[in-house]
Amino acid sequence: MGLSSSILELAGRLISRPLGSGHASPSRKVKVPLVSIRPMTETEFKAFLAQDIHEYAAEKVRAGNWTPDEALQRSREAHDKLLPEGLATPNHHLFTIELDVQPVGRLWLSSDPKTSGGAGFIYDLYVAEPFRRKGIARRALLLLEQDAIRLGLTSLALHVFGHNTAARALYESLGYSITNVNMAKTLPAA
């Protein structure tokens, strides 16, 4: 057998080997976790809202946009304005991210044609701490892109806090580019 046919034979064995099986026999099956997104339930929405109001307030304080005294109230007002009808708010799509069938996170997409000019806006992407850095957020965003296309959106936009370097790296690796940069400097007291 020549060198090129040996390489082709080896390549064929590698291609037919189950994903993640390493040097195991081809008959060994490896379960690959399935990431999916589905519409949020009303119970999940209530839990999301309670958690997201607090997290958004904390992020705005951390970024220096709001004071701790005002943050929670301002976050509640922002959520009330964006989701006045809760889960039934038109042009807002709230999803639960699942790993196999276990809820592990959430996604919030706006597709309001009056404000977006054909672009969707991702208000929230959250994956629970034990499930981070496993590719779940990446897969969920790719699934969201498919839904966005079905909704007739031509692009997706989002906001990421400057201190969230992990999220920024994820978004950039998926093709998101920086469109605006806000910068701030704290001045010493007089």
Phi and psi in degrees as a GROMACS rama.xvg file:
@    title "Ramachandran Plot"
@    xaxis  label "Phi"
@    yaxis  label "Psi"
@TYPE xy
-77.5196  168.078  GLY-2
-60.3604  -44.4005  LEU-3
-66.9863  -35.8167  SER-4
-71.7942  -30.9326  SER-5
-66.5418  -40.744  SER-6
-64.7949  -42.6451  ILE-7
-64.3405  -39.2385  LEU-8
-64.3497  -45.2694  GLU-9
-62.0332  -44.6508  LEU-10
-60.4353  -40.5274  ALA-11
-62.2205  -40.3065  GLY-12
-66.4345  -39.0561  ARG-13
-68.4656  -40.2491  LEU-14
-67.4078  -36.8083  ILE-15
-81.7244  -8.97733  SER-16
-72.2438  137.084  ARG-17
-59.4706  145.594  PRO-18
-55.5923  131.858  LEU-19
77.722  11.8169  GLY-20
-88.6079  -8.04645  SER-21
57.1309  -122.881  GLY-22
-100.368  14.9423  HIS-23
-70.1553  165.393  ALA-24
-67.6077  150.38  SER-25
-60.1706  -20.4559  PRO-26
-80.2925  -15.5853  SER-27
-71.2022  128.552  ARG-28
-102.614  136.171  LYS-29
-114.394  129.441  VAL-30
-80.4789  121.874  LYS-31
-97.2658  122.252  VAL-32
-59.0885  142.129  PRO-33
-103.547  120.854  LEU-34
-96.4453  133.225  VAL-35
-143.954  162.745  SER-36
-125.67  145.495  ILE-37
-145.53  158.858  ARG-38
-57.9923  140.439  PRO-39
-68.8518  144.63  MET-40
-84.2309  166.93  THR-41
-62.082  -40.8997  GLU-42
-62.5783  -44.0368  THR-43
-64.6342  -36.7199  GLU-44
-62.5101  -44.6138  PHE-45
-60.6178  -42.5647  LYS-46
-66.9057  -41.8076  ALA-47
-58.3486  -48.1773  PHE-48
-60.913  -47.0684  LEU-49
-59.8186  -44.9875  ALA-50
-70.9517  -44.2536  GLN-51
-67.8203  -35.7924  ASP-52
-59.7984  -45.3794  ILE-53
-68.0048  -43.2236  HIS-54
-66.1307  -41.5023  GLU-55
-65.1884  -41.0335  TYR-56
-60.0204  -45.6772  ALA-57
-63.7097  -40.111  ALA-58
-65.4735  -40.7678  GLU-59
-65.9801  -35.5579  LYS-60
-68.2236  -46.9879  VAL-61
-59.4221  -36.8512  ARG-62
-77.5675  -9.48365  ALA-63
84.8067  12.6969  GLY-64
-82.3789  -35.1601  ASN-65
-128.997  156.517  TRP-66
-86.0128  156.114  THR-67
-57.9544  -33.7  PRO-68
-66.6352  -32.6037  ASP-69
-100.145  -14.8907  GLU-70
-60.0418  -48.7658  ALA-71
-62.4997  -44.3602  LEU-72
-64.8392  -42.2765  GLN-73
-65.8298  -37.3328  ARG-74
-65.8696  -43.502  SER-75
-58.362  -45.5414  ARG-76
-62.1875  -41.5041  GLU-77
-63.1688  -43.8224  ALA-78
-66.754  -40.2886  HIS-79
-62.5839  -38.6504  ASP-80
-68.611  -41.8281  LYS-81
-76.3308  -34.0362  LEU-82
-123.874  59.8469  LEU-83
-63.8803  -25.108  PRO-84
-108.625  21.4421  GLU-85
61.8895  -137.131  GLY-86
-62.6073  -23.7274  LEU-87
-89.6485  6.75688  ALA-88
-61.0456  124.504  THR-89
-58.0423  144.614  PRO-90
66.2496  14.2069  ASN-91
-119.018  128.585  HIS-92
-122.135  114.42  HIS-93
-110.716  126.976  LEU-94
-121.055  149.336  PHE-95
-100.157  131.789  THR-96
-90.3708  130.436  ILE-97
-120.468  145.617  GLU-98
-112.645  116.088  LEU-99
58.0901  -111.435  ASP-100
-121.389  14.8273  VAL-101
-92.9482  123.19  GLN-102
-62.8394  128.404  PRO-103
-130.67  -1.94769  VAL-104
-178.533  -167.882  GLY-105
-153.395  159.581  ARG-106
-138.257  143.68  LEU-107
-132.051  117.553  TRP-108
-120.412  134.111  LEU-109
-106.016  137.136  SER-110
-127.406  33.7812  SER-111
-66.9649  111.998  ASP-112
-67.2101  -22.589  PRO-113
-71.2963  -31.9171  LYS-114
-107.294  -12.8265  THR-115
-104.152  -18.4076  SER-116
58.3511  35.1396  GLY-117
94.2432  -4.74183  GLY-118
-97.7475  145.416  ALA-119
-96.1479  156.084  GLY-120
-125.203  125.811  PHE-121
-89.6229  109.792  ILE-122
-82.0798  -29.8801  TYR-123
-153.092  136.093  ASP-124
-135.389  121.881  LEU-125
-138.848  131.513  TYR-126
-125.188  131.561  VAL-127
-58.5352  144.408  ALA-128
-46.7846  -47.7456  GLU-129
-65.5104  -13.719  PRO-130
-107.452  5.43  PHE-131
-77.1551  156.51  ARG-132
62.097  34.6919  ARG-133
-123.417  8.10575  LYS-134
87.279  3.49818  GLY-135
-68.842  -46.2383  ILE-136
-62.3333  -42.0715  ALA-137
-58.5057  -49.3174  ARG-138
-64.6009  -40.7361  ARG-139
-63.1202  -40.413  ALA-140
-64.7341  -38.9958  LEU-141
-65.6133  -38.595  LEU-142
-65.6864  -39.0419  LEU-143
-62.526  -36.8339  LEU-144
-58.1087  -40.4531  GLU-145
-63.2388  -42.301  GLN-146
-65.1526  -39.9552  ASP-147
-60.7772  -41.3777  ALA-148
-63.335  -43.0622  ILE-149
-62.9799  -29.5678  ARG-150
-79.5552  -4.32707  LEU-151
86.7862  13.3425  GLY-152
-76.2963  147.405  LEU-153
-104.371  -14.8714  THR-154
-160.227  167.262  SER-155
-125.392  142.275  LEU-156
-130.564  162.75  ALA-157
-160.975  168.185  LEU-158
-116.472  138.221  HIS-159
-132.831  133.785  VAL-160
-66.7751  140.872  PHE-161
-56.1292  -32.978  GLY-162
-77.5327  -8.94915  HIS-163
-90.9528  73.0885  ASN-164
-65.5934  -32.6081  THR-165
-64.7087  -44.4504  ALA-166
-65.8278  -41.5245  ALA-167
-59.8616  -42.4366  ARG-168
-63.6405  -41.2932  ALA-169
-60.443  -50.6589  LEU-170
-62.0568  -43.1831  TYR-171
-63.0223  -37.7179  GLU-172
-67.4714  -20.881  SER-173
-94.7048  4.54926  LEU-174
100.298  2.26483  GLY-175
-73.795  140.608  TYR-176
-122.66  155.819  SER-177
-71.842  128.434  ILE-178
-110.094  -24.105  THR-179
-147.333  151.599  ASN-180
-134.636  121.07  VAL-181
-100.165  136.135  ASN-182
-129.029  152.234  MET-183
-144.014  156.334  ALA-184
-139.017  129.521  LYS-185
-82.6523  129.369  THR-186
-96.1327  147.462  LEU-187
-68.8842  154.857  PRO-188
-64.922  148.152  ALA-189
